[in-house]
């Protein structure tokens, strides 16, 4: 997809964001940086798999014991950053993270590659404290236990949907340099402004 000229930018951002985030079968999962605030109000960030995007926003999943879960409970406002360096593109999404219902988290877990499902079980303080051979043994044991069955979702696995209030597309077009198109959602209506890059 080529970057559209300014007059072709849509009235609302989510359909375009879905196009930018589209994956072909067999593609590696798309990663994004999730930015939160800690108990002192200091910024925190980590890179996660983008689980999905639809009219309800962008979703990601994590372990309930992760620091970001406590941070989101106290301050649900987040920023998400997605980048495509080879295409000279970036998107920054600002919004509010809302906890998903268990059936939504289950659907997302079922769609994950098997190695990420296994990782959801083994990404714990107990396992990370083991030596390398013990960690490999745990992985092989869990994998073998579910050779002929689906990997079940851990009870501590949870998900969030980020409802966007602002979406900024950054791109470079040959001969024109970089530019930003910032969408803001207010009173149920999206507005768009073109800004310097």
N, C-alpha and C positions, 0 to 999 in steps of 0.2 A: 504494500500500500504506500503510495506517495503522500507526502504531507500536503493537505489541501491548501489552496490559496485562501486568504483571509475571508472573502465573501462566502466561501463554502463551509465555514465552520458552523456546526448545527446549533440550534437554539438551546439544546440540553446536552450535557456532557456524557451521560452514561453509555449510550449506544456507541459513541466514538471510543470511549475507554474500553469497552468490550472488544472492539475491533483491534485496538492496539495490543490488548492482552490475549488475543486468540492464540490457541495452541493447536498444532496438528497432532494426530495420533502418533505416539512414540516420542514426542518432544519432551525434553526435561521440564519439570515443573518450573513455573515462573516465580522468581523470588522478589520479595519486597522488604524494605526496611520499615519496621513498626516503631514509632517514637512515642514514648510515654513520659510521665513525670513521676519521680519518686516521692517519698513522704516529706522530703525537704523542699520539694518543688523543683529539684534539679532534673535536667533532661536525661533520659535513658533511651537506648535504642538497641535493636537486634534485627537480624535478617531472618525472615520466615518464608515458608511457602505460601503463595497466594492460593487459597483453596478454591475460590470461585468468585464470580462477579455476576450480578443480575440487578434487577430493578431495586432490590433491597440493599444494594451496596456491595462492598468487598468483604470477603470473609477469610479468617485465618483460625488456626487451631493450635492448642498448646496443652501442657500439663497443668492441672489445677494448682500444683505446688510451685509453679514458676513465679518469679518475682513480679512479672508483668500482670499477673492475675490480681494480686493484691493492689498493685498500682492502679489498675483499671477500676477496681471496686471503689477506690477513693477519688480518682480523677479520670472519668471515662473519655475525656477529650484526647484525641490522638492525631498524629500525622503519619501518613504512609508515603513512601517514596519508591517508585518503580523506574528503572532505567534500562535503556536499550542503547548502549554505547555505539554499537556498529551502525545503528540507524540515526544517531545523533538525536535521541529523544529522551525525554524524562517527563514523568507525571508526579505531581505532589497532590495528595488528597488530604484534606482536613475534615474531621467529623467526630462523631461520637460512637464509641464502641458499645454494642448491646450484646449481652450474653445470649447465645443460641439455646433453643430447646434441645433436649437430648436426641430426639429423632433427626434433627438437622445435623447434629454432630455425628450421629451414626452414619448418615448418608455420605458425609464428607470422608469419614474414616474408611468406609467401604470402597470409595473411589481412589484411595491412595495406593501408590505402588507398594508391593509387599515389603520391601526393605524399610519403608517409612512406617508401616504398621508395626513391624518388629521393633523398630527404634522407639516407638511410642511406649512400648513395654519396658525397654531396657535403659531409657534415658533417665536414670534415677541416681540419687546420691549414693545409694548402696552399690550399684553396679559400677559407677565411675570410680569408686574407691578401690576396686579390685585391680589386680595386676593384669597385664595384657592377655596372658594365657587363660586366666579365669574369665575375663570378659568374653573372649572368643568362645569359650566353652558354654557360657550362658546363652550367647547368640545361637550357637549350633543346636543347643538343647531346645530352645524355644522354637526355632525353625523346624526341627524334626518333629516336635509335638503337634505341629499343624500342617504337616506335609499333605495330608489328604482332606484338610478342612480349612475354612476361612479363619484368618487371625481375628479373634474377638477384640472389640474395642475396650481398652482399659476404662474402669469406672472414673478415673481421675482425668480422662481426656475431655477437653471442653473446647467450645468454639465461640467466636465473636463475629458479628456483622458490623461493619463500620458504615454508618449512614452519612454520606458526604454532605457537607455544607459548603465546601469549596474544593474545586478541582482545577489545577493549573497544568496545562500542557505546554511543555517547552520543546522547541524543535529548531532545526537549522535547515534552511532551504538554500540551495545553490544560488549564489549571486545576491542573496538578500540578508545573509547573516542569521542570527538567532532571534527568536521572538517567543513571547509567552501569550497564551490565551487563558485568562483566568475567569472561571465560572463561579458565581456565588449564588447560593440558594437562600432566599429570604421571602417569608410570607407565602410559601408555596410556589414561588416563581424563580426561575434561573435567569440570571443576567450574565453577559459575557463582555469582558474588556480585553483589548489587545494591548500588551505592554512590551517595552523593550526587553531584550533577552538578558 
